[in-house]
């Protein structure tokens, strides 16, 4: 039953503005996020149609429907195709892509999931889900805070160091500016630490029993679990890009610079 329910929220389907909001979200959980970004929290409009809700909030229904369709289309991107494209990027473009992902995580994904957790009233659920939601209300804010701290730390240390290596290699800055940072940092050490810290969502995953969804799971929790699971998949893609693309490129830069410094020192 779990597999059916998890896949149910991901199938494409034809819909109109006369579709009931709860039915719309039940058929594809991703639509809940689109509605949220248009200012519609689906769980407050479950018995209204899309047209009624749009009229009530002054939203262009055609524009919203177009966004719903485009969002589902974007979800078809696979990890392999994304990584294959990015693997050909130069180092600085890879960093720019990862920084953009960080901003999406912090400005859209985390706030949306935080709102879903906050708006889950545990008193509306049975004993099992009540306990999970109560725990999530404590655990998720801590996870979000740690995650944001990790992002800033990564950008301020790893990304800045790699940018320094890249600039020195292409002679945008003097070689002397990278000598001491290379004594302090090591891409190999970054890679080992990064691989150890990759499973940021282990606690959330265990708390939600691997985001288990059944026919008895309330719709709001189905949407929340779907978002958490999708976010974890995005983090895996993100980590894969760092571990398999960015850091190997950076390691080559670091090694070449060390060789250049060694060769130049022979002539001094």
C-alpha positions as CSV (number, residue, x, y, z in Angstrom):
1,X,0.0,0.0,0.0
2,X,2.8,2.4,0.8
3,X,4.2,2.2,-2.8
4,X,0.8,2.9,-4.3
5,X,0.2,5.8,-2.1
6,X,3.6,7.3,-2.7
7,X,3.3,7.0,-6.4
8,X,-0.3,8.2,-6.4
9,X,0.8,11.8,-5.6
10,X,3.2,11.8,-8.6
11,X,1.0,10.8,-11.5
12,X,0.1,13.4,-14.2
13,X,-3.5,14.0,-14.9
14,X,-5.8,16.4,-16.7
15,X,-7.6,18.9,-14.5
16,X,-9.7,22.0,-14.8
17,X,-10.5,25.0,-12.6
18,X,-13.6,23.2,-11.4
19,X,-11.5,20.6,-9.7
20,X,-11.9,20.4,-5.9
21,X,-8.8,21.6,-4.1
22,X,-8.4,18.6,-1.9
23,X,-8.9,16.2,-4.9
24,X,-6.4,18.2,-6.9
25,X,-3.7,17.9,-4.2
26,X,-4.6,14.2,-3.6
27,X,-3.8,13.4,-7.2
28,X,-0.5,15.1,-7.1
29,X,1.1,16.3,-3.8
30,X,3.5,18.7,-5.8
31,X,0.5,20.9,-6.6
32,X,0.2,21.8,-2.9
33,X,3.5,23.7,-3.1
34,X,2.4,25.6,-6.3
35,X,-0.8,26.6,-4.5
36,X,1.2,27.8,-1.5
37,X,3.4,30.0,-3.6
38,X,0.3,31.6,-5.0
39,X,-0.9,32.3,-1.5
40,X,-3.2,29.3,-1.2
41,X,-2.8,26.8,1.7
42,X,-4.8,23.9,0.4
43,X,-5.8,22.6,3.8
44,X,-7.8,25.9,4.4
45,X,-9.7,25.5,1.1
46,X,-10.3,21.7,0.9
47,X,-14.0,22.0,-0.1
48,X,-13.6,24.7,-2.6
49,X,-12.8,24.4,-6.3
50,X,-9.7,25.9,-7.8
51,X,-11.9,28.5,-9.6
52,X,-13.7,29.5,-6.4
53,X,-10.4,29.9,-4.5
54,X,-8.8,31.9,-7.2
55,X,-11.8,34.2,-7.4
56,X,-11.8,34.6,-3.6
57,X,-8.1,35.6,-3.6
58,X,-8.0,37.5,-6.9
59,X,-5.7,35.1,-8.6
60,X,-5.6,34.5,-12.4
61,X,-6.8,30.8,-12.6
62,X,-5.2,30.3,-16.1
63,X,-1.8,31.5,-14.9
64,X,-2.0,29.2,-11.9
65,X,-3.0,26.2,-14.0
66,X,-0.1,26.9,-16.4
67,X,2.3,27.0,-13.4
68,X,0.9,23.7,-12.1
69,X,1.6,22.1,-15.5
70,X,5.1,23.5,-15.8
71,X,6.0,22.4,-12.3
72,X,5.1,18.8,-13.0
73,X,7.1,18.9,-16.2
74,X,10.2,20.2,-14.4
75,X,9.9,17.2,-12.0
76,X,10.8,14.9,-14.9
77,X,14.5,15.9,-14.8
78,X,16.5,12.9,-13.7
79,X,19.6,12.9,-11.5
80,X,21.8,11.5,-14.3
81,X,20.8,14.1,-16.9
82,X,21.3,16.9,-14.4
83,X,24.7,15.6,-13.4
84,X,25.9,15.0,-16.9
85,X,25.1,18.6,-17.9
86,X,26.8,20.1,-14.8
87,X,29.9,17.8,-15.1
88,X,30.9,19.9,-18.2
89,X,30.7,23.2,-16.3
90,X,33.8,25.0,-15.3
91,X,34.5,25.2,-11.5
92,X,33.0,28.6,-11.0
93,X,29.8,27.8,-12.8
94,X,29.4,24.7,-10.6
95,X,29.8,26.8,-7.5
96,X,27.3,29.3,-8.8
97,X,24.8,26.5,-9.5
98,X,25.3,25.1,-6.0
99,X,24.9,28.5,-4.4
100,X,21.7,29.0,-6.3
101,X,20.4,25.7,-5.0
102,X,21.3,26.9,-1.5
103,X,19.2,30.0,-1.9
104,X,16.3,27.8,-3.2
105,X,16.6,25.6,-0.1
106,X,16.7,28.5,2.3
107,X,14.1,30.8,0.7
108,X,11.5,28.3,-0.6
109,X,11.9,24.6,0.5
110,X,12.7,25.1,4.2
111,X,10.1,27.9,4.8
112,X,7.4,25.9,3.0
113,X,8.1,22.7,4.9
114,X,8.4,24.6,8.2
115,X,4.9,26.1,7.5
116,X,3.5,22.6,6.8
117,X,4.9,21.3,10.1
118,X,3.7,24.4,12.0
119,X,0.2,24.2,10.6
120,X,-0.2,20.5,11.4
121,X,-2.4,20.5,14.4
122,X,-1.6,17.2,16.2
123,X,-5.0,17.3,18.0
124,X,-6.6,16.6,14.6
125,X,-4.8,13.2,14.2
126,X,-4.8,9.9,15.9
127,X,-2.3,8.9,18.6
128,X,0.3,7.6,16.2
129,X,0.5,10.8,14.0
130,X,0.0,13.1,17.0
131,X,3.2,11.8,18.5
132,X,5.1,12.1,15.2
133,X,3.9,15.7,14.6
134,X,4.7,16.8,18.1
135,X,8.2,15.4,17.7
136,X,8.6,17.1,14.2
137,X,7.6,20.4,15.7
138,X,10.7,20.2,17.8
139,X,13.1,18.3,15.5
140,X,12.4,20.1,12.2
141,X,13.3,23.6,13.3
142,X,16.6,22.3,14.8
143,X,17.3,20.5,11.5
144,X,16.6,23.6,9.5
145,X,18.8,25.7,11.8
146,X,21.7,23.3,11.5
147,X,21.3,22.9,7.8
148,X,21.4,26.7,7.2
149,X,24.5,26.9,9.4
150,X,26.1,24.2,7.3
151,X,25.3,26.1,4.1
152,X,26.9,29.3,5.2
153,X,29.9,27.4,6.6
154,X,30.4,25.5,3.3
155,X,30.2,28.7,1.2
156,X,32.6,30.6,3.5
157,X,35.2,27.9,3.7
158,X,35.0,25.3,0.9
159,X,33.6,27.4,-1.9
160,X,35.8,30.4,-1.1
161,X,38.9,28.2,-1.1
162,X,38.0,26.6,-4.4
163,X,37.4,30.0,-5.9
164,X,40.8,31.0,-4.7
165,X,42.4,28.0,-6.3
166,X,40.5,28.6,-9.6
167,X,41.6,32.3,-9.7
168,X,45.2,31.4,-9.0
169,X,45.3,28.7,-11.6
170,X,44.0,31.0,-14.3
171,X,46.4,33.7,-13.0
172,X,43.6,36.1,-12.0
173,X,45.5,36.5,-8.7
174,X,49.2,36.1,-7.8
175,X,50.3,32.6,-6.9
176,X,51.4,33.9,-3.5
177,X,47.8,34.6,-2.5
178,X,47.0,30.9,-2.5
179,X,50.2,29.5,-0.9
180,X,49.2,29.9,2.8
181,X,45.5,28.9,2.3
182,X,46.8,25.7,0.7
183,X,48.8,25.0,3.9
184,X,45.6,25.4,6.0
185,X,43.0,23.6,3.7
186,X,42.9,20.4,1.8
187,X,40.4,19.3,-0.8
188,X,40.9,15.7,0.2
189,X,40.0,16.5,3.8
190,X,36.9,18.5,2.7
191,X,35.9,15.4,0.6
192,X,36.2,13.0,3.6
193,X,34.3,15.3,5.9
194,X,31.6,16.0,3.3
195,X,31.0,12.3,2.7
196,X,30.6,11.7,6.5
197,X,28.1,14.6,6.8
198,X,25.9,13.7,3.8
199,X,23.0,12.1,5.6
200,X,21.6,15.3,7.1
201,X,18.0,14.0,7.2
202,X,18.6,10.7,8.9
203,X,16.8,11.8,12.1
204,X,13.7,13.2,10.2
205,X,13.6,10.0,8.1
206,X,13.6,7.8,11.1
207,X,11.1,9.9,12.9
208,X,8.6,9.6,10.1
209,X,9.3,5.9,9.5
210,X,10.9,6.6,6.1
211,X,8.0,9.0,5.2
212,X,5.6,6.1,5.2
213,X,2.2,6.9,3.6
214,X,-0.9,4.8,3.7
215,X,-4.5,5.2,2.7
216,X,-5.2,6.3,6.3
217,X,-2.6,9.0,6.3
218,X,-4.2,12.5,6.5
219,X,-3.8,14.6,3.3
220,X,-1.7,17.3,5.1
221,X,0.7,14.7,6.4
222,X,0.9,13.1,3.0
223,X,1.9,16.4,1.5
224,X,4.4,17.0,4.3
225,X,6.0,13.6,3.9
226,X,6.2,14.0,0.2
227,X,7.9,17.3,0.5
228,X,10.4,15.9,3.0
229,X,11.2,13.0,0.8
230,X,11.6,15.1,-2.3
231,X,13.8,17.5,-0.3
232,X,16.0,14.6,0.7
233,X,16.3,13.5,-2.9
234,X,17.3,17.0,-3.8
235,X,20.0,17.0,-1.1
236,X,21.3,13.7,-2.5
237,X,21.6,15.2,-6.0
238,X,23.3,18.3,-4.4
239,X,25.8,16.2,-2.5
240,X,26.4,14.0,-5.6
241,X,27.3,17.2,-7.6
242,X,29.7,18.3,-4.9
243,X,31.3,14.9,-4.3
244,X,31.5,13.7,-7.9
245,X,31.9,16.9,-9.8
246,X,33.0,20.0,-7.8
247,X,35.5,18.4,-5.4
248,X,37.3,16.2,-8.0
249,X,37.7,19.3,-10.2
250,X,39.0,21.3,-7.2
251,X,41.4,18.5,-6.3
252,X,42.9,18.6,-9.8
253,X,43.3,22.4,-9.5
254,X,45.0,22.0,-6.0
255,X,47.4,19.4,-7.3
256,X,48.4,21.4,-10.3
257,X,49.0,24.5,-8.3
258,X,51.1,22.5,-5.8
259,X,53.1,21.2,-8.8
260,X,53.5,24.7,-10.2
261,X,54.7,26.1,-6.8
262,X,57.2,23.2,-6.5
263,X,58.6,23.7,-10.0
264,X,58.9,27.5,-9.4
265,X,60.7,27.0,-6.1
266,X,63.4,25.0,-7.9
267,X,64.5,28.1,-9.7
268,X,64.7,30.3,-6.6
